[in-house]
Amino acid sequence: MNQGIGLTKSISFRLLYAMSTQLVPNTFLILAIIVCLRAVGWCEGARLHLVGDSTLCLYPTVPANPQRGWGQELPGFFKSGFEIKNHAIGGQSTLGFIAEKRWERVLAEVAAGDFVLIQFGHNDQKRDNPARFADADTVYADNLRRMLADVRRLGAEPLLATSVVRRQWRDGRFVDSLGDYPAAARRVAAETSTPLLELHVLTRQLVEAHGQEGSKRLFLWIPAGVYERQPGGWRDNSHFSAYGAGRVAALAVQELIRLDHPLVAWLESSTRD
């Protein structure tokens, strides 16, 4: 499908969503829009593609595994049948994701009318790894701009998320370790009129609310001898437990609702209330 058709689908869906949330929806117009959606081949709805790093990606659950990416928990907030494709890969930065042609493979799966959510930053800041490092204000920002433009060229709609925080404390105070990356994502989102999920601020608040010891529950702090997968246990302040991933996914959904984003229409009704 071309970009014009994708735009038609996006506009039509926005109208459908707006009318369906009114107390007395206009049935005739809703049916007309459904006919329009069918005519452009989108009667089953769009998909959400997730692109990012290990904080977002899928993890195997057999043998038993306590680790989750927040994207792994996201489908539980959406209606059954809504498709979420998780392309996130552990250890990736914007630089590596593009250079290794992973981004090219994602684009091959994106259709007009789809949504693409992008979250990087953790590995872009690794100066000791030339295959990953992307300076926040130059290469990282430019890579985000490229990704957003690529998505729009396909008639799909991009979203950006600021980097989730790590669990880092010093002398009883939370320490933000993400440097200029969240601010760079905010600037790019503002420049390009891209919806932004402010996960950096919200996950910092989440960690601080749990406290220095309590926040271990959000991440992988698990004693030895609990899991066959890793008998020595975990002391990991970057990656989420199932509980932590679920809480972050809930924050992402909260942001979609705050933005009144079209994806809200695919949320379970109990989630929207």
ZIQUIDA-V970348 format. One record per residue. N is the residue number from 1. RES is the residue in one small letter. OMEGA is omega in radians with two decimals (none if undefined). Layout:
BEGIN
n: {N/N}
res: {RES/RES}
omega: {OMEGA/OMEGA}
END
This chain:
BEGIN
n: {1/2/3/4/5/6/7/8/9/10/11/12/13/14/15/16/17/18/19/20/21/22/23/24/25/26/27/28/29/30/31/32/33/34/35/36/37/38/39/40/41/42/43/44/45/46/47/48/49/50/51/52/53/54/55/56/57/58/59/60/61/62/63/64/65/66/67/68/69/70/71/72/73/74/75/76/77/78/79/80/81/82/83/84/85/86/87/88/89/90/91/92/93/94/95/96/97/98/99/100/101/102/103/104/105/106/107/108/109/110/111/112/113/114/115/116/117/118/119/120/121/122/123/124/125/126/127/128/129/130/131/132/133/134/135/136/137/138/139/140/141/142/143/144/145/146/147/148/149/150/151/152/153/154/155/156/157/158/159/160/161/162/163/164/165/166/167/168/169/170/171/172/173/174/175/176/177/178/179/180/181/182/183/184/185/186/187/188/189/190/191/192/193/194/195/196/197/198/199/200/201/202/203/204/205/206/207/208/209/210/211/212/213/214/215/216/217/218/219/220/221/222/223/224/225/226/227/228/229/230/231/232/233/234/235/236/237/238/239/240/241/242/243/244/245/246/247/248/249/250/251/252/253/254/255/256/257/258/259/260/261/262/263/264/265/266/267/268/269/270/271/272/273}
res: {m/n/q/g/i/g/l/t/k/s/i/s/f/r/l/l/y/a/m/s/t/q/l/v/p/n/t/f/l/i/l/a/i/i/v/c/l/r/a/v/g/w/c/e/g/a/r/l/h/l/v/g/d/s/t/l/c/l/y/p/t/v/p/a/n/p/q/r/g/w/g/q/e/l/p/g/f/f/k/s/g/f/e/i/k/n/h/a/i/g/g/q/s/t/l/g/f/i/a/e/k/r/w/e/r/v/l/a/e/v/a/a/g/d/f/v/l/i/q/f/g/h/n/d/q/k/r/d/n/p/a/r/f/a/d/a/d/t/v/y/a/d/n/l/r/r/m/l/a/d/v/r/r/l/g/a/e/p/l/l/a/t/s/v/v/r/r/q/w/r/d/g/r/f/v/d/s/l/g/d/y/p/a/a/a/r/r/v/a/a/e/t/s/t/p/l/l/e/l/h/v/l/t/r/q/l/v/e/a/h/g/q/e/g/s/k/r/l/f/l/w/i/p/a/g/v/y/e/r/q/p/g/g/w/r/d/n/s/h/f/s/a/y/g/a/g/r/v/a/a/l/a/v/q/e/l/i/r/l/d/h/p/l/v/a/w/l/e/s/s/t/r/d}
omega: {3.14/-3.06/3.13/3.10/3.11/3.12/3.11/-3.13/-3.11/-3.14/-3.13/-3.13/3.12/3.10/3.14/-3.14/-3.12/-3.11/-3.09/-3.13/3.09/-3.14/3.13/-3.08/3.12/-3.02/-3.09/-3.12/3.10/3.11/3.13/3.14/3.08/3.09/3.11/3.13/3.10/-3.09/3.12/3.02/-3.11/-3.09/-3.10/3.10/-3.09/3.06/3.05/3.08/3.11/-3.09/-3.13/-2.99/-3.03/3.12/-3.05/-2.87/3.11/3.06/3.10/-3.13/3.11/-0.11/-3.02/-3.03/-3.13/-3.02/3.08/2.88/-3.08/3.06/3.12/-3.13/-3.05/-3.11/-3.14/3.13/-3.06/3.13/3.09/3.13/3.08/-3.00/3.03/-3.13/-3.07/-3.13/-3.07/-3.08/3.10/3.08/-3.04/3.00/3.07/-3.12/-3.12/-3.10/3.12/-3.06/-3.13/3.09/3.06/3.11/3.10/-3.14/3.06/-3.11/3.13/-3.13/-3.08/3.11/3.07/-3.12/3.08/3.05/-3.13/-3.13/-3.03/3.08/3.06/3.06/-3.07/-3.07/3.06/-3.07/-3.09/-3.07/-3.11/3.14/-3.08/-3.14/-3.10/-2.99/3.06/-3.12/-3.00/-3.00/-3.11/-3.02/-3.14/-3.14/3.13/3.11/3.09/3.12/3.13/-3.12/3.14/3.13/3.13/-3.14/-3.10/3.11/3.14/-3.11/3.09/-3.09/3.14/2.95/3.03/2.98/3.02/-3.06/3.02/-3.09/2.90/3.05/-3.12/-3.12/3.05/3.14/3.08/-3.14/3.08/3.12/3.12/-3.05/-3.04/3.03/-3.04/-3.03/3.09/3.14/3.12/3.11/3.11/-3.14/-3.13/3.11/-3.13/-3.14/-2.98/-3.12/-3.13/3.08/-3.08/3.00/-3.06/-3.08/-3.14/3.13/-3.06/3.12/3.03/3.12/3.13/-3.14/-3.13/3.13/3.12/3.13/-3.05/3.13/-3.09/-3.10/3.05/-3.14/-3.14/-3.04/-3.07/3.00/-3.01/-3.08/3.11/3.03/-3.11/-3.07/3.07/-3.10/-3.13/-3.02/-3.12/3.14/-3.10/2.89/-2.93/-3.10/3.14/-3.00/-2.97/2.88/3.08/3.12/-3.12/3.14/3.11/3.13/3.13/3.09/3.10/3.08/3.10/3.10/3.08/3.12/3.09/3.14/3.11/-3.12/-3.02/-3.07/3.11/3.12/3.13/-3.11/3.14/3.10/3.00/-3.08/3.14/3.11/-3.10/-3.06/none}
END
